[in-house]
Amino acid sequence: MRRTAVYYDPLFLGHDTGIGHPERAERLEASMKMLEKTGLAERVEIIAPRDARVEEIELVHPPSHIEKVRKMAESGGGYLDMDTPVSPRSYEAALRSAGAGLDALERIMAGELDNAFLLARPPGHHATSSRGMGFCLFNNNAITARYALKRYGLERVLIVDWDGHHGNGIQDIFYAHRDVLYVSTHQYPHYPGSGYVTEVGTGEGEGYTVNFPFPAGTGEKAYLKAFEEVIIPVARQYKPRLILVSAGYDGHFSDPLCSMRLTSGSYRKMAESLLGLAEELCEGRIIVALEGGYNLMGLAASVASTVAALVGVELELHEELPSRDLLETERGLDVVEAAKSALSPYWDLA
């Protein structure tokens, strides 16, 4: 059994998004209850993270953006955009949410942990360097990646984003860089409108952005094909020293904001693929950070399945997937082939 930590702090509940907002505190509460119900809470170490320091946030975000979030929170709150509220405790929660990845990395590098799941909010993958958006204030995984490169000299970081929405912020931050390889599986066309197969990076980063813009209705078969035929082969050639996962669960079939057809078991399979890569390529170093996922039961089941994979224990969860649309499944498979074609100048995918 691996030494796995789940990072959680009641402060994350203090990021108040308002009545009816899909990214709400109950997401974490439901996930924690599921970990307790399944016995997983007894198999992991529950850790309250440290806060990220301002200079660590500045590895990704300019002082002007950080100050905007801080001042908005201190003045009672407001909106960074129509979907991204800031409440009085949001700045505190955002510092701690970003700090979770840094704390996990420090403990993994010190040999205290094998891996970690960050049950933290606000999420991060939509936040660009200069702008919070899409429920995200600071880009948590981007900060962790830059911290890994700077403090530990890990040289190459792989970020795999399986959220139902494209992580435009992570892509934007690393689009011209090769020290971070960014891979995204997402529904397309959908918010935020980016992430087509031809978006492969620019300059020295050309070939180091990988996108799978799956149509609505895509299910597990196409996702696993993407892992088996593209993500795993590319990762083996890239040889990352750390793997980060932007783990959104809005691809679950029950989710109200996306229309994909994954189950909690699908997420376990993807997590196990990445765990295998981590053990093969980077001494098992993998950190999984919560992003989206807005049906409470679907989210909780998917979080539990991922944590069970990280720990290395079996978990029985029954889910009944509605009938499949075969046309959408086949279109999803076509996207994998299109991605292979777009990436063939940069990676050996024969």
C-alpha positions in Angstrom: 0.0 0.0 0.0 1.4 3.4 -1.0 1.9 6.3 1.4 -0.8 8.6 0.1 -2.0 11.9 1.6 -5.3 13.7 1.0 -4.9 17.4 1.5 -7.9 19.1 3.0 -8.6 22.2 5.2 -11.9 23.6 6.4 -10.7 27.0 5.1 -11.5 25.8 1.6 -15.2 25.8 2.6 -14.8 29.6 3.4 -14.5 30.4 -0.3 -18.2 31.4 -0.7 -19.4 31.4 -4.3 -23.0 32.2 -3.5 -26.3 30.4 -3.7 -26.7 28.2 -6.8 -23.1 28.4 -8.0 -21.9 24.9 -9.2 -18.4 25.3 -7.6 -19.5 25.2 -4.0 -18.2 24.1 -0.6 -20.5 21.0 -0.6 -18.3 19.4 -3.3 -15.5 18.9 -0.7 -17.9 17.9 2.0 -19.5 15.2 -0.1 -16.0 13.9 -1.2 -14.8 13.8 2.4 -17.9 11.9 3.5 -17.3 9.4 0.7 -13.7 8.8 1.7 -14.9 8.2 5.3 -17.8 5.9 4.2 -15.5 3.8 2.0 -12.8 3.5 4.7 -10.3 5.3 2.5 -9.9 8.1 5.1 -8.3 5.5 7.4 -5.8 4.4 4.7 -4.5 7.9 3.9 -2.9 10.7 5.9 -5.2 13.7 6.0 -3.0 16.8 5.9 -3.9 20.5 6.3 -1.6 22.3 3.8 0.5 25.4 4.4 -0.3 28.6 2.6 1.6 29.5 -0.6 3.7 32.5 -0.1 3.2 35.5 -2.4 6.6 35.0 -4.0 5.6 31.5 -4.9 2.3 32.7 -6.5 4.5 35.1 -8.4 6.2 32.2 -10.2 3.1 32.3 -12.4 1.0 35.4 -11.6 2.2 39.1 -11.7 1.8 41.1 -8.5 -1.1 43.1 -10.1 -3.3 40.0 -10.3 -2.4 38.8 -6.9 -3.2 42.2 -5.4 -6.5 42.4 -7.3 -7.7 39.2 -5.7 -6.4 40.2 -2.3 -8.0 43.7 -2.3 -11.3 42.4 -3.7 -11.5 39.9 -0.9 -10.6 42.5 1.8 -13.2 44.9 0.5 -15.9 42.3 0.9 -15.8 40.5 -2.4 -16.8 40.8 -6.0 -16.4 39.1 -9.4 -13.3 38.5 -11.5 -15.7 37.6 -14.3 -19.4 36.7 -14.4 -18.7 33.1 -13.3 -15.8 33.8 -10.8 -16.8 35.3 -7.5 -14.4 36.4 -4.8 -15.7 36.4 -1.2 -14.1 37.8 2.0 -12.1 34.6 2.7 -11.4 33.7 -1.0 -7.9 35.1 -1.0 -6.9 33.1 2.1 -8.5 29.9 0.6 -6.7 30.5 -2.7 -3.3 30.8 -1.0 -3.9 27.6 0.9 -5.3 25.8 -2.2 -2.1 26.7 -4.1 0.0 25.8 -1.0 -1.4 22.3 -1.0 0.5 21.3 -4.1 3.7 22.9 -2.8 3.4 21.1 0.5 2.7 17.8 -1.2 5.7 18.2 -3.5 8.0 19.1 -0.5 6.9 15.9 1.4 7.2 13.7 -1.7 10.7 15.0 -2.4 11.6 14.5 1.2 10.5 10.9 1.0 7.7 11.3 3.5 4.9 10.5 0.9 4.6 8.6 -2.3 1.8 10.6 -3.8 -1.1 13.0 -2.9 -4.6 14.0 -3.7 -5.4 17.7 -3.2 -9.1 18.0 -2.1 -8.8 21.8 -2.3 -10.6 24.8 -3.7 -10.8 27.2 -5.4 -9.6 25.3 -8.5 -7.0 26.6 -10.9 -6.7 25.3 -14.5 -8.6 28.2 -16.2 -6.6 31.0 -14.5 -4.2 32.6 -16.9 -1.1 34.4 -15.7 -2.9 37.7 -15.5 -6.6 36.8 -15.2 -8.8 34.7 -12.9 -11.7 33.0 -14.8 -13.9 29.9 -15.0 -14.2 29.6 -11.2 -10.4 29.8 -10.8 -8.4 32.5 -9.0 -4.7 31.2 -9.1 -3.5 28.4 -11.3 -2.6 25.8 -8.7 -0.9 23.2 -10.9 1.0 25.8 -12.9 2.4 27.1 -9.6 3.4 23.6 -8.4 5.1 22.9 -11.8 7.1 26.1 -11.7 8.0 25.5 -8.1 9.2 21.9 -9.0 11.3 23.3 -11.8 12.9 26.1 -9.7 13.4 24.6 -6.3 14.1 21.0 -7.2 15.4 21.3 -10.7 13.2 18.5 -11.9 13.6 19.8 -15.6 10.5 18.2 -17.1 7.0 18.2 -15.7 4.0 16.4 -17.2 0.5 17.9 -16.5 -2.4 15.7 -17.5 -5.8 17.5 -17.4 -8.8 15.3 -17.6 -11.3 17.9 -16.6 -14.4 18.2 -18.9 -13.4 21.7 -19.8 -10.1 22.7 -21.5 -7.5 24.1 -19.1 -6.8 27.2 -21.1 -4.9 28.8 -18.3 -2.3 26.0 -18.0 -2.0 25.8 -21.8 -1.5 29.6 -22.1 1.1 29.7 -19.3 3.3 27.0 -20.8 2.5 27.2 -24.5 6.0 28.5 -25.5 7.9 26.2 -23.1 9.1 22.7 -23.2 9.9 22.2 -19.5 6.2 21.5 -19.0 4.3 19.1 -21.3 0.6 19.8 -21.1 -2.1 17.2 -22.1 -5.8 17.9 -22.0 -8.8 15.7 -22.7 -12.0 17.8 -22.8 -15.4 18.4 -24.3 -15.3 20.5 -27.5 -16.9 22.8 -28.5 -17.5 23.9 -25.0 -16.3 26.5 -22.5 -13.7 28.1 -22.8 -13.5 27.5 -26.5 -9.9 26.5 -26.7 -8.0 23.2 -27.0 -8.2 22.1 -30.6 -5.9 19.4 -31.9 -3.8 21.8 -33.9 -2.9 23.8 -30.7 0.4 22.1 -30.1 2.6 25.0 -28.7 4.7 27.6 -30.2 8.4 28.5 -30.4 10.5 26.1 -28.3 7.3 24.8 -26.9 6.0 23.5 -30.2 4.9 19.9 -29.8 4.6 20.2 -26.0 0.9 20.9 -25.9 -1.4 17.9 -26.6 -5.2 18.3 -27.0 -8.0 15.9 -27.3 -11.2 18.0 -28.1 -13.8 15.2 -27.7 -17.4 15.7 -28.8 -20.2 15.6 -26.4 -21.1 12.0 -25.6 -17.6 10.6 -25.7 -17.0 7.8 -23.3 -14.3 5.6 -21.7 -13.3 3.8 -24.9 -12.0 7.0 -26.6 -10.3 8.2 -23.4 -8.5 5.0 -22.9 -7.4 4.9 -26.5 -6.0 8.4 -26.1 -4.0 7.2 -23.1 -2.8 4.0 -24.7 -1.9 5.4 -28.2 -0.8 8.9 -27.5 -0.4 10.0 -23.8 1.6 7.1 -22.6 3.9 6.9 -25.7 4.5 10.6 -25.6 5.2 10.6 -21.9 7.7 7.8 -22.2 9.6 9.8 -24.8 9.4 13.0 -22.7 10.5 11.3 -19.5 8.9 13.6 -16.9 10.5 14.0 -13.5 7.1 14.8 -11.9 3.4 14.1 -13.0 0.7 16.5 -12.0 -3.0 15.8 -12.7 -5.7 18.5 -13.1 -8.5 16.2 -12.0 -11.8 17.6 -12.9 -14.7 15.1 -12.7 -17.2 17.0 -14.8 -16.7 14.3 -17.5 -18.8 12.0 -15.3 -22.0 11.0 -16.9 -24.1 12.6 -14.1 -22.5 16.1 -14.4 -24.8 19.0 -15.1 -22.2 21.2 -16.9 -20.7 18.7 -19.4 -22.1 15.9 -21.5 -19.4 13.2 -21.4 -19.9 9.5 -20.5 -17.3 8.6 -18.0 -17.8 6.7 -14.7 -15.9 6.7 -11.5 -14.2 3.6 -12.8 -13.1 5.4 -15.9 -11.2 7.8 -13.7 -9.6 5.0 -11.8 -8.3 3.5 -15.0 -6.8 6.8 -16.1 -5.3 7.3 -12.7 -3.7 3.8 -12.8 -2.2 4.5 -16.2 -0.6 7.6 -14.8 0.5 5.9 -11.6 2.3 3.3 -13.8 4.0 6.0 -15.7 5.1 7.7 -12.5 6.6 4.6 -11.1 8.3 3.8 -14.4 9.6 7.3 -15.1 9.8 9.5 -12.0 10.1 7.4 -8.9 6.3 7.4 -8.4 6.0 11.2 -8.0 2.4 12.1 -8.8 0.1 14.8 -7.4 -3.6 14.9 -8.3 -5.3 18.2 -7.8 -9.1 18.6 -7.8 -10.5 20.9 -10.5 -14.2 20.6 -11.6 -17.0 18.1 -11.1 -20.4 19.4 -10.0 -22.8 16.5 -9.4 -22.0 15.7 -5.8 -22.5 11.9 -5.9 -20.6 11.6 -9.2 -17.8 13.8 -7.9 -17.5 11.9 -4.6 -17.5 8.5 -6.2 -14.8 9.6 -8.7 -12.6 11.2 -6.1 -12.8 8.0 -4.0 -12.0 5.9 -7.0 -8.9 8.1 -7.8 -7.7 8.0 -4.1 -8.2 4.2 -4.0 -5.9 4.0 -7.1 -3.3 6.2 -5.5 -3.3 4.1 -2.3 -3.4 0.8 -4.3 -6.6 -0.8 -2.8 -9.7 -2.1 -4.4 -13.0 -0.2 -4.2 -16.4 -1.4 -5.2 -18.8 1.3 -6.4 -21.9 0.5 -8.5 -22.9 3.0 -11.1 -25.4 2.5 -13.9 -24.3 4.3 -17.1 -27.3 5.4 -19.3 -27.5 3.9 -22.8 -24.6 4.8 -25.1 -24.7 6.9 -28.3 -22.5 4.9 -30.6 -22.1 7.8 -33.1 -20.5 10.0 -30.4 -18.2 7.2 -29.3 -16.9 6.7 -32.9 -16.4 10.5 -33.3 -14.3 10.4 -30.1 -12.1 7.7 -31.6 -11.6 10.0 -34.6 -10.3 12.7 -32.4 -7.6 10.4 -31.1 -6.5 9.8 -34.7 -6.6 13.5 -35.4 -4.4 14.2 -32.4 -1.9 11.5 -33.5 -1.7 13.2 -36.9 -1.1 16.7 -35.4 1.6 15.3 -33.1 3.4 13.1 -35.5 6.0 15.7 -36.5 7.1 15.9 -32.8 6.7 12.4 -31.4 7.0 8.8 -32.5 3.5 7.5 -32.5 3.8 4.8 -35.2 
